[in-house]
Amino acid sequence: MARPGVVLALDIGGTTIKGSIFADGREVAGGHTAPTFSVSSRALDTVLAVLAKLAETARGLGLQPTAIGVGVPGLVDARRGVVVYAANLQWAHLPLAQLLETRFALPVSIDHDARAAARAEMALRSGAGDFVFVPIGTGISAAVVLGGQIIGGARGQAGELGHIPVVPGGEACPCGQFGCLEAYASGKGIRARYLAAGGRRARNAAEVAGLLGMDPVADRVWSDAVGALSTAVTTLTALLDPTDVILGGGLSAAGPLLLGPLRATVDDMLGWREPPTLALSRAGPRAGLLGAALLGAASGNPPELNPSTGAQ
Amino acid sequence: MARPGVVLALDIGGTTIKGSIFADGREVAGGHTAPTFSVSSRALDTVLAVLAKLAETARGLGLQPTAIGVGVPGLVDARRGVVVYAANLQWAHLPLAQLLETRFALPVSIDHDARAAARAEMALRSGAGDFVFVPIGTGISAAVVLGGQIIGGARGQAGELGHIPVVPGGEACPCGQFGCLEAYASGKGIRARYLAAGGRRARNAAEVAGLLGMDPVADRVWSDAVGALSTAVTTLTALLDPTDVILGGGLSAAGPLLLGPLRATVDDMLGWREPPTLALSRAGPRAGLLGAALLGAASGNPPELNPSTGAQ
């Protein structure tokens, strides 16, 4: 899928940072995952550490890295390689691409995590032309694909679905608004709301999902999440008329627990027009990583300039 | 602006239907406006009557019509020429283009009213590439323009901004949903909410605007409208990252009364990113009509096949 070369791919999430090595489009053994934040490190330190580890692993396998591809959750100006704002990472105006290029002496491509993941989804759905890909993890974002083109927006900041206000005057969000989708339906939001409502200890949204039907607090918080997502799906359908809305990210692992009630509510809300098909990501939880690899491969030095990559 | 020919242009609104004649891109004296509904006629009867009147006027001026262009508020499948659903007109699955072609023996192009109007706005703003045009009249819709392309969506049904839910469980909307933007911020919605809240008699939203600062009911209803619009503008900015959001339609005549508080609220909500520029339509209240003319001109028979049009 990717153009030849050895790409260090990074999928930065609010909870973990996943990294792996792709050689000539295939994943090489030796992926690496680290918690985004730890007692001793900021997110950027983790990024640098994971990349250093990947580069070392690659070289141990006799592979010389040719490019780095990174998916970042937040406002990303892909052209300039700058993370304009990423609430969950506490980054603002960070020239990430330049910083990594200097450190690793490799070409670096960064993009919004959902847009990176949408590259993987498009590669797996040939002919998919008008869809919205919605990864739900610690946060929520979206990649809008219209007429086969991934929409970046005027400043490369399209797709911030997590920060559309779905409950006026609702839960406070780190972005400064109230009632953002992310506060209700992201993994982080579901867990926080469950605990705040007096739920028993849950380490993550998956554990809240595991309590459905047995714990009324879990039921209520889940129902709020589905309601908020229904509003978001209805909104983007009314505005953009996609054929499909594809759910990805960690929360999509809830499968029918999420998709069933969401489909029922969206169909009900969109009775006045044909609703989009709701589906789960084909690329699955690794969409972001695969997308970062495709991103890196698209920017890497052409193989003819890198005889050492062994590209055919 | 339009290609040569004599176009009968129609801008169908929920309150009035405006029609005019454009010859070689310039408007010819002899426009005609009629109330969409009257005691004796349905919206379709009015459409036919206005077109017949325009054709007669054109011929009286020695001009032979070569095409018809129509902007319709609602879900429009422009390719098939079908109005899929238009709540304010009580139309569903109406093959309008075919019907008018048969009746008037002319090529007919129809499109969503906002997308038609956006053609006029683009013609007046050279270089405008990423903007959302939001006409606010009896209803509310939008034309999304990205990279200089007007976005139709997979089924030609993009741009239904009026039916994004901005207040969960809010006002009932004829579309079947609750809390649609249109129920709060359209001309029809503002008037209805003002009267329902015990306001004195107001014939339209402009009269409600005229009472601001003097009538607390008007103040509250207007503030709700601005709040609902702010949510909508914030939503489409987060999703699509346009440089400009352009307000048109009858309500945009309120000018600073609308734009001032809207700008303040949107800037506040979008503190986490650069807000779009909010501006009033350059094409003004005639954007829809001018857009319909451009639409008709784009579909009209090429002048070399119609020597009678006198096109050079």
Interface residues (C-beta under 8 A of the other chain):
Chain A: L75 V84 Y85 A87 G129 D130 A142 V144 L146 G147 Q149 I151 G152 G153 A154 R155 G156 Q157 A158 G159 E160 L161 H163 I164 P165 V166 V167 P168 C175 G176 Q177 G227 T231 T234 T235 L236 A238 L239 L240 D241 P242 T243 M269 G271 W272 R273 E274
Chain B: L75 V84 Y85 A87 G129 D130 A142 V144 L146 G147 Q149 I151 G152 G153 A154 R155 G156 Q157 A158 G159 E160 L161 H163 I164 P165 V166 V167 P168 C175 G176 Q177 G227 T231 T234 T235 L236 A238 L239 L240 D241 P242 T243 M269 G271 W272 R273 E274
